[in-house]
Every structure is written in C-alpha cells, then in structure tokens.
Amino acid sequence: MKEISITTTFTEFENFTELDSSSQKMMQLAIEARKKAYAPYSKFTVGCAIILDNGMVVEGSNQENAAYPSGLCAERVAIFYAGSNYPKAKILKLYISASPVDRDLDQPIPPCGSCRQSIAEYEIKQDQDIEIYFMGSKGKIYKSDSLKNILPFMFDKKYL
C-alpha cells in the first residue's frame, strides 16, 4: 500500500473588482441569471454564464421541478444550450454565482457533482480546458484553470 497526494491550485479574488473587466461583465451576467432561477423547493438559486470561442455568451439558471430530479442546474442549462445551438464552438470560461434566497452567501460555491461531470464531458470533447470562476452572491471568487482541479479523478469515455 502507498499513499498518494493530489494538489490543486486555485486563484482567489477578494471581490468582484479584482477581476478583469471582461470577467466582471461575465460574472455580472451569472449574477443576473441567478435572479431568474426557478427554485421554489430548495430556495437555492444558481446562475451561470459561459463564453464560447465564437464570442457568443450563453446564460442559464437552475430550474426546479416538484418531481425530483426532473429539474436542472444552471451550469448544465447553459452548457447543454451551448452544445445544442453552437455544436462546433468551444467553451472558454464558465462563471457561477450561487446563494440561498434568504441570505447573501459570501463564500464561493463550486459546481455540484452532476455539473462537474457535464463540464468534464465538454472539456474532453473539445480537448481544451475550461476556466471556471465561482462565487456566492458576494465576496470572494475562486478561479480554477480546469475542471481537473476540482475533479482530479474524472470519469470519461476512456473507461467505456
């Protein structure tokens, strides 16, 4: 038996104003998308904005359903829309803002497991990393250069 160690690296921004102007605009779109979420059951809203290599911007918000798990997370709403409408485009950057509706959350919220798997699929499909920025409703923002930092043991097509 041997122990292995995996180290990941993230960039931490103290607040919104530390981002470059393009990332500020994209994160603002994620925040605005979060306000459009339909989350009557969890009361937890998530917004996502992605930028594609063709310059298009796609937004998504979580959409819940009383018949769990029929709803869909913001990240997958945006990713699947982009994949359906711009099948040849690559996802360059993904921005996420998440928070409960009853309070402001100032800690960064990463994508859930299902969204991580979906992001992994697109990183593998396009053979290019996707930068991921994530935050609560305010405060610090974390940036990962790739999903591999968040999910180092990715399940992908090479196992099938």
Solvent accessible surface area in square Angstrom, and as a share of the most:
residue,aa,sasa,rsa
1,M,245,1.09
2,K,165,0.70
3,E,164,0.74
4,I,111,0.56
5,S,102,0.66
6,I,84,0.43
7,T,122,0.71
8,T,53,0.31
9,T,102,0.59
10,F,75,0.31
11,T,62,0.36
12,E,83,0.37
13,F,35,0.14
14,E,89,0.40
15,N,63,0.32
16,F,53,0.22
17,T,103,0.60
18,E,91,0.41
19,L,7,0.04
20,D,85,0.44
21,S,79,0.51
22,S,69,0.44
23,S,1,0.01
24,Q,50,0.22
25,K,141,0.60
26,M,11,0.05
27,M,0,0.00
28,Q,74,0.33
29,L,58,0.29
30,A,0,0.00
31,I,21,0.11
32,E,64,0.29
33,A,2,0.02
34,R,28,0.10
35,K,136,0.58
36,K,138,0.59
37,A,21,0.16
38,Y,112,0.42
39,A,12,0.09
40,P,51,0.32
41,Y,99,0.38
42,S,62,0.40
43,K,107,0.45
44,F,63,0.26
45,T,18,0.11
46,V,18,0.11
47,G,0,0.00
48,C,0,0.00
49,A,0,0.00
50,I,0,0.00
51,I,38,0.19
52,L,2,0.01
53,D,73,0.38
54,N,79,0.40
55,G,51,0.49
56,M,84,0.38
57,V,57,0.33
58,V,8,0.05
59,E,66,0.29
60,G,6,0.05
61,S,10,0.07
62,N,14,0.07
63,Q,75,0.33
64,E,28,0.12
65,N,65,0.33
66,A,73,0.57
67,A,61,0.48
68,Y,143,0.54
69,P,126,0.79
70,S,74,0.48
71,G,23,0.22
72,L,60,0.30
73,C,35,0.21
74,A,0,0.00
75,E,7,0.03
76,R,44,0.16
77,V,41,0.23
78,A,0,0.00
79,I,0,0.00
80,F,88,0.37
81,Y,114,0.44
82,A,2,0.02
83,G,17,0.16
84,S,87,0.56
85,N,72,0.37
86,Y,59,0.22
87,P,82,0.52
88,K,192,0.81
89,A,23,0.18
90,K,69,0.29
91,I,3,0.02
92,L,60,0.30
93,K,57,0.24
94,L,0,0.00
95,Y,1,0.00
96,I,1,0.01
97,S,0,0.00
98,A,1,0.00
99,S,3,0.02
100,P,18,0.12
101,V,84,0.48
102,D,114,0.59
103,R,140,0.51
104,D,93,0.48
105,L,27,0.14
106,D,85,0.44
107,Q,106,0.47
108,P,18,0.12
109,I,35,0.18
110,P,53,0.33
111,P,1,0.01
112,C,59,0.36
113,G,54,0.52
114,S,60,0.38
115,C,1,0.00
116,R,54,0.20
117,Q,65,0.29
118,S,15,0.10
119,I,0,0.00
120,A,0,0.00
121,E,84,0.38
122,Y,36,0.14
123,E,5,0.02
124,I,42,0.21
125,K,116,0.49
126,Q,17,0.08
127,D,129,0.67
128,Q,67,0.30
129,D,66,0.34
130,I,0,0.00
131,E,47,0.21
132,I,0,0.00
133,Y,11,0.04
134,F,8,0.03
135,M,3,0.01
136,G,0,0.00
137,S,17,0.11
138,K,102,0.43
139,G,27,0.26
140,K,74,0.31
141,I,0,0.00
142,Y,71,0.27
143,K,34,0.14
144,S,0,0.00
145,D,81,0.42
146,S,8,0.05
147,L,0,0.00
148,K,99,0.42
149,N,35,0.18
150,I,22,0.11
151,L,42,0.21
152,P,63,0.40
153,F,146,0.61
154,M,24,0.11
155,F,108,0.45
156,D,16,0.08
157,K,130,0.55
158,K,147,0.62
159,Y,131,0.50
160,L,168,0.84
